[in-house]
Amino acid sequence: MIYLLLSILLFSYNNVLWKKNVAKGSISFLMFYRAFFTTLIATVALFMVLGFEPVTLHQYFKITTGSLFGVVGLFAMLQVIKKSSLQWLGIYNLIGVVFTTFYLITIKDINISSSLLGAIIILIGFALFLYSNKQTQLKLTSKQHLLLLLMAVCFSVSSLIHWENVTSSISPLLIISNQEFMVLLLGGFATVKNRREIQFRLQSKTYFFPTLWMSGVIFFALLLSLLGLKDTDPFIASVLFLATPLTTIIFSSLFFKERITLMNAIAVVLIALGAFFLHYLKSV
């Protein structure tokens, strides 16, 4: 359980670092730059710790599929947080928990009526958050809402696939290496496409240490989360990860002085409570 608790803090801190660095830098370049270091770290760790362990074609396809969903979710997230509040990221991460729970209920063929209470509480909380921020700096465009919804769904699908991978005795280091390599490819493609708008030499020097730090943070966040998922009951893991959006919102208030109003706090608590009920009722 300690692995999951530590990864929650690291993921929240990682969100803050992204917000800070993409404010002035190129999204595609920072994706490529960070993924280069993280892929290198993960690959070296993989061969130093485990050596080369071959996987089947089906396993590799499953790992890559989960990684691609993660990459799309990351790209969608960065498009929004460059100009918007991290509080919305926290809200949509909670919505992602709802999607994950609904998927598990469907797959496990659990009676959907047991989820109604949690769903109603979440809808009330989300509506309250929307209403309380309709005239504030937290307002989003329809496109940004769609991007965050895409992020939530993609991250949830990626998490479900990788949970199945890691519980099938596939090395977490192999999963991390594969996922970051996918980020490297997409970020590299987008960077080349936008090369006229990017000052490569200047940004390479400016963001070298910040990006290297980000790489270490996300590597250990991913590693600890996968190790935690492997050794912890899925229900406990799901409930613990509800803390990630909440700590992200708290971190955003600390690092960016984003004010958390009483209405916002109530809305977040309602959404977290509803998501908890979804998971709890699913397990009984």
C-alpha positions, 0 to 999 in steps of 0.5 A, spaced: 500 500 500 505 504 501 507 504 493 500 507 491 500 512 497 507 514 494 505 514 487 499 518 488 503 524 491 508 523 485 503 523 480 500 530 483 507 533 483 508 531 476 501 534 474 504 541 477 511 540 473 507 539 467 503 545 468 509 549 470 513 547 464 508 547 458 506 555 460 511 557 456 514 551 452 512 547 446 508 541 448 510 537 443 517 538 444 517 537 452 513 531 451 519 528 446 524 531 451 521 528 457 520 521 454 527 521 451 530 521 458 524 517 461 525 511 456 532 511 457 532 511 464 526 505 464 530 501 458 537 501 462 533 499 469 530 494 465 536 490 462 540 492 469 535 489 473 531 483 469 535 482 463 532 481 456 525 477 458 522 476 451 514 476 451 509 474 446 506 478 440 500 478 443 502 480 450 507 486 446 500 488 442 496 488 449 502 493 452 502 497 446 495 498 446 495 500 453 501 505 452 497 508 446 491 510 450 496 513 455 499 517 450 493 520 447 490 521 454 497 525 456 496 529 449 489 531 451 491 533 458 497 538 456 493 541 451 488 544 456 492 545 462 497 549 458 492 555 459 487 552 464 486 550 472 489 544 474 482 544 478 479 541 472 484 536 471 482 533 478 475 533 477 476 529 470 480 524 473 475 523 478 470 522 472 475 517 470 474 513 476 467 513 474 468 510 467 473 505 470 468 503 475 462 502 470 467 498 465 468 493 471 461 493 473 459 491 466 465 486 465 463 483 472 456 483 470 454 486 477 447 489 478 447 496 475 442 498 480 447 498 486 451 504 482 445 509 482 447 512 489 454 513 487 452 516 480 447 521 483 452 523 488 457 524 483 452 528 478 450 533 483 457 534 485 459 535 478 453 540 477 455 544 483 462 545 481 460 547 474 455 552 477 460 555 482 465 556 476 461 558 470 463 566 471 470 565 474 477 563 471 476 556 471 471 556 466 473 552 460 471 552 452 467 546 449 473 543 446 477 543 452 471 539 456 471 534 450 479 534 451 479 533 458 473 527 457 478 524 452 483 524 457 479 521 462 477 515 458 484 514 455 487 514 462 482 509 465 483 504 459 490 505 459 490 503 467 485 497 466 489 494 460 496 495 464 493 492 470 491 486 467 498 486 464 502 487 470 498 482 474 500 477 468 507 477 471 509 482 465 515 487 468 513 494 470 519 496 467 517 493 460 511 497 461 514 503 462 519 503 457 514 501 452 509 507 454 514 512 454 517 510 447 510 511 445 510 518 448 517 519 444 515 517 438 508 521 438 512 527 441 518 527 436 513 526 430 509 533 432 515 536 434 518 535 427 511 537 424 512 544 428 519 545 427 518 552 424 515 554 431 520 551 436 527 553 437 530 547 439 537 549 441 534 554 446 529 550 449 534 544 450 538 548 454 532 552 458 528 545 459 534 540 460 534 540 468 527 541 469 525 536 464 530 531 467 527 532 474 520 531 471 523 524 467 525 522 474 518 523 478 514 520 472 518 514 472 518 513 479 510 515 479 509 509 474 513 504 477 510 505 484 503 505 481 504 498 477 508 495 483 502 497 488 497 495 483 500 488 482 501 487 490 494 490 492 487 488 492 484 492 486 478 495 490 483 498 495 488 501 490 482 504 486 479 507 492 486 510 494 487 513 487 481 517 488 486 521 492 490 523 486 485 528 483 484 531 490 492 532 492 492 535 485 487 540 486 491 542 493 498 542 489 495 547 484 492 552 490 499 551 493 504 552 487 499 557 483 495 560 488 489 557 485 483 559 490 479 553 493 472 556 494 467 553 499 463 551 493 469 548 490 471 544 496 464 541 497 463 539 490 470 535 490 468 532 496 461 530 493 464 527 487 469 523 491 464 520 496 460 518 490 466 515 486 467 511 493 460 509 493 461 506 486 467 502 488 464 500 495 457 497 492 461 494 486 465 490 491 459 487 496 
